[in-house]
Amino acid sequence: MKQLTVLFPLCVFFMITMGNGQEIAILKYQGGGDWYSNPTAVPNLIRFCNTNVNTNLKVKPKTVEAGSSLLFQYPFLYMTGHGNVVFSPDELKNLKTYLRSGGFLHIDDNYGMKPYIIREITKLFPNKNLKELAIDHPIFSTVYDFPEGLPKIHEHDGKRPQAMGLFHENRLVLLLTLESDLGDGWEDPTVHNDPEEIRQRALKMGANIVSYVFKN
């Protein structure tokens, strides 16, 4: 039964379950990084999307591990943290099947994750390279316009924000956002005391990502 769940085409599964409300899940990983950081971020993004871009997402996100067959119940995975990330061979195989079957993973570097996650992405798809999305990519204009590309939400090392994509059969299956920290901008206002303008930019960019994924 588990094997059938993995091999069942995700696009068909998502069409069947859409009427019951789709879900975004948070990806739990090993290695010591704080996968659980920014606990208010995703629920706030979901509320924003449900209010502003006509989604019907369940507000409380589930947590799922990379090696679990439950992974295939969620069309959109979100991953964040500050430190080390390690996927086992079985987890890499399961995650790769998920992405190639129609799933999507957004990895939002909360600062300090970059070298570890790029190492794991290389293991995941050794024959593919991350490519920076051009500013005319539709993910920057699906709902809200970001003519300069990924917005800068929190300052880290003085570097420009980058949206790095990985494609399978011309479909964006993985998005790595660097030097932006969208998740911090999605958090409750009292967590980082960000100006509302900054929070709105983060939420609108997040809504673009969600809308793009569910439309493509």
Accessible surface in RSA format (square Angstrom, percent):
REM  Atomic radii and reference values for relative SASA: ProtOr
REM  Chains: A
REM  Algorithm: Lee & Richards
REM  Probe-radius: 1.40
REM  Slices: 20
REM RES _ NUM      All-atoms   Total-Side   Main-Chain    Non-polar    All polar
REM                ABS   REL    ABS   REL    ABS   REL    ABS   REL    ABS   REL
RES MET A   1   186.19  96.4 144.37  95.5  41.82  99.6 126.81 107.8  59.38  78.7
RES LYS A   2   133.89  65.3 124.62  76.5   9.27  22.1  79.93  71.9  53.96  57.5
RES GLN A   3   128.33  71.8 121.58  88.9   6.75  16.1  39.65  84.4  88.68  67.3
RES LEU A   4   120.54  67.1 117.63  84.2   2.90   7.3 118.10  82.9   2.43   6.5
RES THR A   5    50.08  35.6  40.99  41.6   9.09  21.7  29.58  39.7  20.50  31.0
RES VAL A   6    25.45  16.7  25.13  22.7   0.32   0.8  25.13  21.8   0.32   0.9
RES LEU A   7   116.09  64.7  94.45  67.6  21.64  54.4  97.07  68.2  19.02  51.2
RES PHE A   8    86.85  43.5  81.74  50.6   5.11  13.3  85.74  52.0   1.11   3.2
RES PRO A   9    67.41  49.1  62.49  57.0   4.92  17.9  67.41  55.7   0.00   0.0
RES LEU A  10     1.61   0.9   1.61   1.2   0.00   0.0   1.61   1.1   0.00   0.0
RES CYS A  11    77.09  58.3  72.19  80.5   4.90  11.5  39.10  99.1  37.99  41.0
RES VAL A  12    62.39  41.1  62.39  56.5   0.00   0.0  62.39  54.2   0.00   0.0
RES PHE A  13    56.96  28.5  56.96  35.3   0.00   0.0  56.96  34.5   0.00   0.0
RES PHE A  14    22.73  11.4  22.60  14.0   0.13   0.3  22.73  13.8   0.00   0.0
RES MET A  15   142.28  73.7 122.96  81.4  19.32  46.0 100.07  85.1  42.22  55.9
RES ILE A  16   118.17  67.2  93.49  69.7  24.67  59.5 100.75  72.6  17.41  47.3
RES THR A  17    38.22  27.2  38.03  38.6   0.19   0.5  32.52  43.7   5.70   8.6
RES MET A  18   102.63  53.1  96.95  64.2   5.67  13.5  56.34  47.9  46.29  61.3
RES GLY A  19    74.02  91.3   0.00   N/A  74.02  91.3  43.45 119.2  30.57  68.5
RES ASN A  20   116.53  80.4  96.92  93.7  19.61  47.2  27.82  67.0  88.71  85.7
RES GLY A  21     9.44  11.6   0.00   N/A   9.44  11.6   2.34   6.4   7.10  15.9
RES GLN A  22    26.07  14.6  20.67  15.1   5.40  12.9   9.75  20.8  16.32  12.4
RES GLU A  23    27.25  15.6  25.75  19.5   1.50   3.6   3.63   7.0  23.62  19.3
RES ILE A  24     1.61   0.9   1.47   1.1   0.14   0.3   1.47   1.1   0.14   0.4
RES ALA A  25     0.00   0.0   0.00   0.0   0.00   0.0   0.00   0.0   0.00   0.0
RES ILE A  26    28.49  16.2  28.49  21.2   0.00   0.0  28.49  20.5   0.00   0.0
RES LEU A  27     0.11   0.1   0.00   0.0   0.11   0.3   0.00   0.0   0.11   0.3
RES LYS A  28    62.28  30.4  61.28  37.6   1.00   2.4  14.90  13.4  47.38  50.5
RES TYR A  29     5.71   2.7   0.00   0.0   5.71  14.9   0.94   0.7   4.77   5.9
RES GLN A  30    91.47  51.1  89.49  65.4   1.98   4.7  35.92  76.5  55.55  42.1
RES GLY A  31    33.35  41.1   0.00   N/A  33.35  41.1  12.84  35.2  20.51  45.9
RES GLY A  32    77.07  95.0   0.00   N/A  77.07  95.0  40.25 110.5  36.82  82.5
RES GLY A  33     6.56   8.1   0.00   N/A   6.56   8.1   1.62   4.4   4.94  11.1
RES ASP A  34    31.51  22.1  29.88  29.7   1.63   3.9  12.44  29.3  19.07  19.0
RES TRP A  35    53.11  21.3  52.31  25.3   0.81   1.9  41.73  22.2  11.39  18.5
RES TYR A  36   140.49  65.6 127.68  72.6  12.81  33.3  93.93  70.6  46.56  57.4
RES SER A  37    20.39  17.2   8.29  11.1  12.09  27.9  14.57  31.0   5.81   8.1
RES ASN A  38    15.28  10.5   7.19   6.9   8.09  19.5   0.20   0.5  15.08  14.6
RES PRO A  39    98.51  71.8  79.91  72.8  18.59  67.6  86.17  71.1  12.33  76.6
RES THR A  40    38.57  27.4  36.39  36.9   2.18   5.2  38.56  51.8   0.01   0.0
RES ALA A  41     0.17   0.2   0.17   0.3   0.00   0.0   0.17   0.2   0.00   0.0
RES VAL A  42     2.36   1.6   2.21   2.0   0.15   0.4   2.21   1.9   0.15   0.4
RES PRO A  43    21.59  15.7  21.59  19.7   0.00   0.0  21.59  17.8   0.00   0.0
RES ASN A  44    23.51  16.2  19.25  18.6   4.26  10.3   6.25  15.0  17.26  16.7
RES LEU A  45     4.67   2.6   4.67   3.3   0.00   0.0   4.67   3.3   0.00   0.0
RES ILE A  46     0.00   0.0   0.00   0.0   0.00   0.0   0.00   0.0   0.00   0.0
RES ARG A  47   121.47  51.0 118.26  60.3   3.21   7.6  54.05  73.9  67.42  40.9
RES PHE A  48    24.11  12.1  18.50  11.5   5.61  14.6  23.68  14.4   0.43   1.2
RES CYS A  49     0.05   0.0   0.05   0.1   0.00   0.0   0.00   0.0   0.05   0.1
RES ASN A  50    46.89  32.3  28.36  27.4  18.54  44.6  18.10  43.6  28.80  27.8
RES THR A  51   111.28  79.1  79.03  80.1  32.25  76.9  59.84  80.4  51.44  77.8
RES ASN A  52    69.17  47.7  41.31  39.9  27.86  67.1   5.96  14.3  63.22  61.1
RES VAL A  53    22.97  15.1   3.58   3.2  19.40  46.7   8.32   7.2  14.65  39.7
RES ASN A  54   146.27 100.9 113.36 109.5  32.91  79.2  31.64  76.1 114.63 110.8
RES THR A  55    27.91  19.9  12.56  12.7  15.36  36.6  17.80  23.9  10.12  15.3
RES ASN A  56   106.43  73.4  97.48  94.2   8.95  21.5  33.40  80.4  73.03  70.6
RES LEU A  57     7.36   4.1   1.12   0.8   6.23  15.7   1.56   1.1   5.80  15.6
RES LYS A  58    98.42  48.0  90.62  55.6   7.80  18.6  54.75  49.3  43.66  46.5
RES VAL A  59    58.18  38.3  53.12  48.1   5.06  12.2  53.12  46.2   5.06  13.7
RES LYS A  60   171.42  83.6 164.54 101.0   6.88  16.4 108.28  97.5  63.14  67.3
RES PRO A  61    20.79  15.2   7.95   7.2  12.84  46.7   8.70   7.2  12.09  75.1
RES LYS A  62   107.55  52.5 104.98  64.4   2.57   6.1  50.25  45.2  57.30  61.0
RES THR A  63    70.93  50.5  39.56  40.1  31.37  74.8  21.47  28.8  49.47  74.8
RES VAL A  64     5.92   3.9   1.99   1.8   3.93   9.5   5.92   5.1   0.00   0.0
RES GLU A  65    76.05  43.7  74.63  56.5   1.42   3.4  16.31  31.5  59.74  48.8
RES ALA A  66     0.15   0.1   0.15   0.2   0.00   0.0   0.15   0.2   0.00   0.0
RES GLY A  67    30.72  37.9   0.00   N/A  30.72  37.9  14.08  38.6  16.64  37.3
RES SER A  68    30.78  26.0  21.73  29.0   9.05  20.8  23.00  49.0   7.78  10.9
RES SER A  69    26.63  22.5  24.02  32.1   2.62   6.0   0.51   1.1  26.12  36.6
RES LEU A  70    94.15  52.4  93.92  67.2   0.23   0.6  94.15  66.1   0.00   0.0
RES LEU A  71     0.00   0.0   0.00   0.0   0.00   0.0   0.00   0.0   0.00   0.0
RES PHE A  72     3.96   2.0   2.02   1.2   1.94   5.0   2.19   1.3   1.76   5.0
RES GLN A  73    82.11  45.9  70.07  51.2  12.04  28.7  11.63  24.8  70.48  53.5
RES TYR A  74    16.80   7.8  16.80   9.6   0.00   0.0   1.33   1.0  15.47  19.1
RES PRO A  75     9.10   6.6   8.38   7.6   0.72   2.6   8.38   6.9   0.72   4.5
RES PHE A  76     3.62   1.8   3.62   2.2   0.00   0.0   3.62   2.2   0.00   0.0
RES LEU A  77     0.00   0.0   0.00   0.0   0.00   0.0   0.00   0.0   0.00   0.0
RES TYR A  78     5.61   2.6   5.61   3.2   0.00   0.0   5.61   4.2   0.00   0.0
RES MET A  79     0.00   0.0   0.00   0.0   0.00   0.0   0.00   0.0   0.00   0.0
RES THR A  80     2.34   1.7   2.13   2.2   0.21   0.5   1.91   2.6   0.43   0.7
RES GLY A  81     0.00   0.0   0.00   N/A   0.00   0.0   0.00   0.0   0.00   0.0
RES HIS A  82    79.41  43.4  72.21  50.2   7.20  18.4  51.97  53.6  27.44  31.9
RES GLY A  83    19.42  24.0   0.00   N/A  19.42  24.0  19.42  53.3   0.00   0.0
RES ASN A  84    47.00  32.4  43.40  41.9   3.59   8.7  13.92  33.5  33.08  32.0
RES VAL A  85     0.00   0.0   0.00   0.0   0.00   0.0   0.00   0.0   0.00   0.0
RES VAL A  86    59.85  39.4  59.40  53.8   0.44   1.1  59.40  51.6   0.44   1.2
RES PHE A  87    10.18   5.1   4.84   3.0   5.34  13.9   4.84   2.9   5.34  15.3
RES SER A  88    45.82  38.7  40.29  53.8   5.53  12.7  39.63  84.4   6.18   8.7
RES PRO A  89   112.21  81.8 104.09  94.9   8.12  29.5 106.73  88.1   5.49  34.1
RES ASP A  90   111.29  78.0 106.43 105.9   4.86  11.5  28.95  68.1  82.34  82.1
RES GLU A  91    23.12  13.3  23.12  17.5   0.00   0.0   7.19  13.9  15.92  13.0
RES LEU A  92    23.46  13.1  22.69  16.2   0.77   1.9  22.99  16.1   0.47   1.3
RES LYS A  93   153.21  74.7 146.70  90.0   6.51  15.5  94.59  85.1  58.62  62.4
RES ASN A  94    18.81  13.0  15.19  14.7   3.62   8.7   9.98  24.0   8.83   8.5
RES LEU A  95     0.41   0.2   0.41   0.3   0.00   0.0   0.41   0.3   0.00   0.0
RES LYS A  96    62.58  30.5  62.58  38.4   0.00   0.0  23.63  21.3  38.94  41.5
RES THR A  97    38.00  27.0  33.81  34.3   4.19  10.0  18.41  24.7  19.59  29.6
RES TYR A  98     0.00   0.0   0.00   0.0   0.00   0.0   0.00   0.0   0.00   0.0
RES LEU A  99     0.00   0.0   0.00   0.0   0.00   0.0   0.00   0.0   0.00   0.0
RES ARG A 100   127.99  53.7 106.72  54.4  21.27  50.7  16.32  22.3 111.67  67.7
RES SER A 101    36.51  30.9  19.02  25.4  17.49  40.3  14.78  31.5  21.73  30.4
RES GLY A 102    24.24  29.9   0.00   N/A  24.24  29.9  11.80  32.4  12.45  27.9
RES GLY A 103     0.00   0.0   0.00   N/A   0.00   0.0   0.00   0.0   0.00   0.0
RES PHE A 104     2.17   1.1   2.17   1.3   0.00   0.0   2.17   1.3   0.00   0.0
RES LEU A 105     1.38   0.8   1.38   1.0   0.00   0.0   1.38   1.0   0.00   0.0
RES HIS A 106     0.70   0.4   0.70   0.5   0.00   0.0   0.00   0.0   0.70   0.8
RES ILE A 107     0.61   0.3   0.61   0.5   0.00   0.0   0.61   0.4   0.00   0.0
RES ASP A 108     0.46   0.3   0.46   0.5   0.00   0.0   0.00   0.0   0.46   0.5
RES ASP A 109     9.91   6.9   9.74   9.7   0.17   0.4   0.50   1.2   9.41   9.4
RES ASN A 110     3.91   2.7   1.76   1.7   2.14   5.2   0.09   0.2   3.82   3.7
RES TYR A 111    96.43  45.0  94.05  53.5   2.37   6.2  67.67  50.9  28.76  35.4
RES GLY A 112    33.01  40.7   0.00   N/A  33.01  40.7  27.70  76.0   5.31  11.9
RES MET A 113     0.00   0.0   0.00   0.0   0.00   0.0   0.00   0.0   0.00   0.0
RES LYS A 114    82.99  40.5  82.99  50.9   0.00   0.0  47.07  42.4  35.92  38.3
RES PRO A 115    86.59  63.1  69.43  63.3  17.16  62.4  77.46  64.0   9.12  56.7
RES TYR A 116    79.18  37.0  79.05  45.0   0.13   0.3  31.87  23.9  47.31  58.3
RES ILE A 117     0.73   0.4   0.73   0.5   0.00   0.0   0.73   0.5   0.00   0.0
RES ILE A 118    57.65  32.8  57.60  42.9   0.05   0.1  57.60  41.5   0.05   0.1
RES ARG A 119    93.71  39.3  85.24  43.5   8.48  20.2  60.05  82.1  33.66  20.4
RES GLU A 120     1.13   0.7   0.67   0.5   0.47   1.1   0.59   1.1   0.55   0.4
RES ILE A 121     7.84   4.5   7.52   5.6   0.31   0.8   7.83   5.6   0.01   0.0
RES THR A 122    78.29  55.7  74.81  75.8   3.49   8.3  59.73  80.2  18.56  28.1
RES LYS A 123   103.75  50.6  81.68  50.1  22.07  52.5  58.65  52.8  45.10  48.0
RES LEU A 124     5.50   3.1   3.35   2.4   2.15   5.4   4.18   2.9   1.31   3.5
RES PHE A 125     5.69   2.8   3.90   2.4   1.79   4.7   5.23   3.2   0.46   1.3
RES PRO A 126    84.76  61.8  58.79  53.6  25.96  94.4  59.08  48.8  25.67 159.6
RES ASN A 127   147.48 101.7 110.84 107.1  36.64  88.2  37.11  89.3 110.37 106.7
RES LYS A 128    71.66  35.0  57.06  35.0  14.60  34.8  30.46  27.4  41.20  43.9
RES ASN A 129   118.00  81.4 106.81 103.2  11.19  26.9  21.75  52.3  96.25  93.0
RES LEU A 130    37.92  21.1  15.70  11.2  22.22  55.9  15.70  11.0  22.22  59.8
RES LYS A 131   131.80  64.3 127.85  78.4   3.95   9.4  74.74  67.3  57.06  60.8
RES GLU A 132    73.71  42.3  48.27  36.5  25.43  60.6  23.72  45.9  49.98  40.8
RES LEU A 133    12.36   6.9   3.42   2.4   8.94  22.5   5.26   3.7   7.10  19.1
RES ALA A 134    61.79  56.8  47.41  73.2  14.38  32.7  58.02  81.7   3.77  10.0
RES ILE A 135   110.22  62.7 100.45  74.8   9.78  23.6 100.45  72.3   9.78  26.5
RES ASP A 136   120.95  84.7  92.67  92.2  28.28  66.9  46.37 109.1  74.58  74.4
RES HIS A 137    28.52  15.6  23.59  16.4   4.94  12.6  22.82  23.5   5.71   6.6
RES PRO A 138    70.54  51.4  68.93  62.8   1.61   5.8  70.54  58.2   0.00   0.0
RES ILE A 139     0.58   0.3   0.58   0.4   0.00   0.0   0.58   0.4   0.00   0.0
RES PHE A 140     5.19   2.6   4.57   2.8   0.61   1.6   4.57   2.8   0.61   1.8
RES SER A 141    59.83  50.6  44.21  59.0  15.62  36.0  24.53  52.2  35.31  49.5
RES THR A 142    38.13  27.1   8.95   9.1  29.18  69.5  16.22  21.8  21.91  33.1
RES VAL A 143    59.85  39.4  29.14  26.4  30.71  74.0  33.42  29.0  26.43  71.7
RES TYR A 144    48.87  22.8  45.99  26.2   2.88   7.5  39.83  29.9   9.04  11.1
RES ASP A 145   113.24  79.3  88.29  87.9  24.95  59.0  27.27  64.2  85.97  85.7
RES PHE A 146    21.59  10.8  18.54  11.5   3.05   7.9  20.85  12.6   0.73   2.1
RES PRO A 147   104.89  76.4  84.96  77.4  19.93  72.5  96.35  79.5   8.54  53.1
RES GLU A 148   160.67  92.2 136.08 103.0  24.59  58.5  52.68 101.9 107.99  88.2
RES GLY A 149     5.84   7.2   0.00   N/A   5.84   7.2   2.81   7.7   3.03   6.8
RES LEU A 150    12.70   7.1   2.36   1.7  10.34  26.0   2.36   1.7  10.34  27.8
RES PRO A 151     5.15   3.8   0.43   0.4   4.71  17.1   5.15   4.2   0.00   0.0
RES LYS A 152    49.59  24.2  43.09  26.4   6.50  15.5  43.09  38.8   6.50   6.9
RES ILE A 153    12.86   7.3   0.00   0.0  12.86  31.0   0.06   0.0  12.81  34.8
RES HIS A 154    36.88  20.2  33.44  23.2   3.43   8.8  25.08  25.9  11.79  13.7
RES GLU A 155   114.84  65.9  86.86  65.7  27.98  66.6  58.41 113.0  56.43  46.1
RES HIS A 156    41.80  22.8  14.28   9.9  27.51  70.4  11.87  12.2  29.93  34.8
RES ASP A 157    77.18  54.1  47.37  47.2  29.81  70.5  19.95  47.0  57.23  57.1
RES GLY A 158    63.64  78.5   0.00   N/A  63.64  78.5  26.85  73.7  36.78  82.4
RES LYS A 159   118.28  57.7 110.70  67.9   7.57  18.0  70.42  63.4  47.86  51.0
RES ARG A 160   145.83  61.2 133.45  68.0  12.38  29.5  73.80 100.9  72.03  43.7
RES PRO A 161    27.85  20.3  20.15  18.4   7.70  28.0  20.15  16.6   7.70  47.8
RES GLN A 162    42.51  23.8  41.66  30.4   0.85   2.0   2.68   5.7  39.83  30.2
RES ALA A 163     4.56   4.2   2.27   3.5   2.29   5.2   2.27   3.2   2.29   6.1
RES MET A 164    31.30  16.2  31.30  20.7   0.00   0.0  30.92  26.3   0.38   0.5
RES GLY A 165     0.00   0.0   0.00   N/A   0.00   0.0   0.00   0.0   0.00   0.0
RES LEU A 166     0.61   0.3   0.45   0.3   0.16   0.4   0.61   0.4   0.00   0.0
RES PHE A 167    63.08  31.6  54.91  34.0   8.17  21.3  54.91  33.3   8.17  23.4
RES HIS A 168    20.26  11.1  19.54  13.6   0.72   1.8  14.27  14.7   5.99   7.0
RES GLU A 169   143.85  82.6 110.09  83.3  33.76  80.4  47.69  92.2  96.16  78.5
RES ASN A 170   150.75 104.0 118.48 114.5  32.27  77.7  30.01  72.2 120.75 116.7
RES ARG A 171    61.61  25.9  57.63  29.4   3.98   9.5  44.47  60.8  17.14  10.4
RES LEU A 172     5.48   3.0   0.11   0.1   5.37  13.5   0.11   0.1   5.37  14.4
RES VAL A 173     0.00   0.0   0.00   0.0   0.00   0.0   0.00   0.0   0.00   0.0
RES LEU A 174     0.23   0.1   0.23   0.2   0.00   0.0   0.23   0.2   0.00   0.0
RES LEU A 175     1.83   1.0   1.83   1.3   0.00   0.0   1.83   1.3   0.00   0.0
RES LEU A 176     0.09   0.0   0.09   0.1   0.00   0.0   0.09   0.1   0.00   0.0
RES THR A 177     0.01   0.0   0.01   0.0   0.00   0.0   0.01   0.0   0.00   0.0
RES LEU A 178     6.04   3.4   6.04   4.3   0.00   0.0   6.04   4.2   0.00   0.0
RES GLU A 179    24.09  13.8  21.91  16.6   2.18   5.2   8.31  16.1  15.78  12.9
RES SER A 180     0.00   0.0   0.00   0.0   0.00   0.0   0.00   0.0   0.00   0.0
RES ASP A 181     1.60   1.1   1.60   1.6   0.00   0.0   0.00   0.0   1.60   1.6
RES LEU A 182     0.00   0.0   0.00   0.0   0.00   0.0   0.00   0.0   0.00   0.0
RES GLY A 183     0.00   0.0   0.00   N/A   0.00   0.0   0.00   0.0   0.00   0.0
RES ASP A 184    13.41   9.4  11.52  11.5   1.89   4.5   0.00   0.0  13.41  13.4
RES GLY A 185     0.00   0.0   0.00   N/A   0.00   0.0   0.00   0.0   0.00   0.0
RES TRP A 186     2.02   0.8   2.02   1.0   0.00   0.0   2.02   1.1   0.00   0.0
RES GLU A 187     7.79   4.5   6.67   5.0   1.12   2.7   0.18   0.3   7.61   6.2
RES ASP A 188    52.91  37.1  51.17  50.9   1.74   4.1   7.88  18.5  45.03  44.9
RES PRO A 189    68.22  49.7  64.70  59.0   3.52  12.8  65.98  54.5   2.24  13.9
RES THR A 190   116.20  82.6  98.42  99.8  17.78  42.4  78.67 105.7  37.52  56.7
RES VAL A 191    71.43  47.0  41.65  37.7  29.78  71.8  48.52  42.2  22.91  62.1
RES HIS A 192    66.53  36.4  42.26  29.4  24.28  62.1  33.41  34.4  33.13  38.5
RES ASN A 193   122.77  84.7  97.13  93.9  25.64  61.7  30.55  73.5  92.22  89.1
RES ASP A 194    24.86  17.4  13.43  13.4  11.43  27.0   1.34   3.1  23.52  23.5
RES PRO A 195    86.64  63.1  74.30  67.7  12.34  44.8  86.64  71.5   0.00   0.0
RES GLU A 196    92.95  53.4  84.04  63.6   8.91  21.2  61.48 118.9  31.47  25.7
RES GLU A 197   128.41  73.7 118.20  89.4  10.21  24.3  43.84  84.8  84.57  69.0
RES ILE A 198    36.32  20.7  36.32  27.1   0.00   0.0  36.32  26.2   0.00   0.0
RES ARG A 199    22.39   9.4  22.39  11.4   0.00   0.0   2.39   3.3  20.00  12.1
RES GLN A 200    54.96  30.7  54.96  40.2   0.00   0.0  24.42  52.0  30.53  23.2
RES ARG A 201    86.71  36.4  86.33  44.0   0.38   0.9  26.81  36.6  59.90  36.3
RES ALA A 202     0.00   0.0   0.00   0.0   0.00   0.0   0.00   0.0   0.00   0.0
RES LEU A 203     8.43   4.7   8.43   6.0   0.00   0.0   8.43   5.9   0.00   0.0
RES LYS A 204    71.03  34.7  71.03  43.6   0.00   0.0  19.15  17.2  51.88  55.3
RES MET A 205     1.38   0.7   1.38   0.9   0.00   0.0   1.38   1.2   0.00   0.0
RES GLY A 206     0.43   0.5   0.00   N/A   0.43   0.5   0.26   0.7   0.17   0.4
RES ALA A 207     0.00   0.0   0.00   0.0   0.00   0.0   0.00   0.0   0.00   0.0
RES ASN A 208     0.00   0.0   0.00   0.0   0.00   0.0   0.00   0.0   0.00   0.0
RES ILE A 209     0.89   0.5   0.89   0.7   0.00   0.0   0.89   0.6   0.00   0.0
RES VAL A 210     0.25   0.2   0.25   0.2   0.00   0.0   0.25   0.2   0.00   0.0
RES SER A 211     6.67   5.6   3.27   4.4   3.40   7.8   4.49   9.6   2.18   3.1
RES TYR A 212    25.71  12.0  25.71  14.6   0.00   0.0   7.89   5.9  17.82  22.0
RES VAL A 213    21.67  14.3   9.29   8.4  12.38  29.8  12.22  10.6   9.45  25.6
RES PHE A 214    53.81  26.9  21.51  13.3  32.30  84.0  25.03  15.2  28.78  82.4
RES LYS A 215   145.19  70.8 108.45  66.5  36.74  87.5  83.94  75.6  61.25  65.2
RES ASN A 216    99.07  68.3  53.69  51.9  45.39 109.3  38.78  93.3  60.30  58.3
END  Absolute sums over single chains surface
CHAIN  1 A    10333.3       8404.8       1928.5       5723.5       4609.7
END  Absolute sums over all chains
TOTAL         10333.3       8404.8       1928.5       5723.5       4609.7
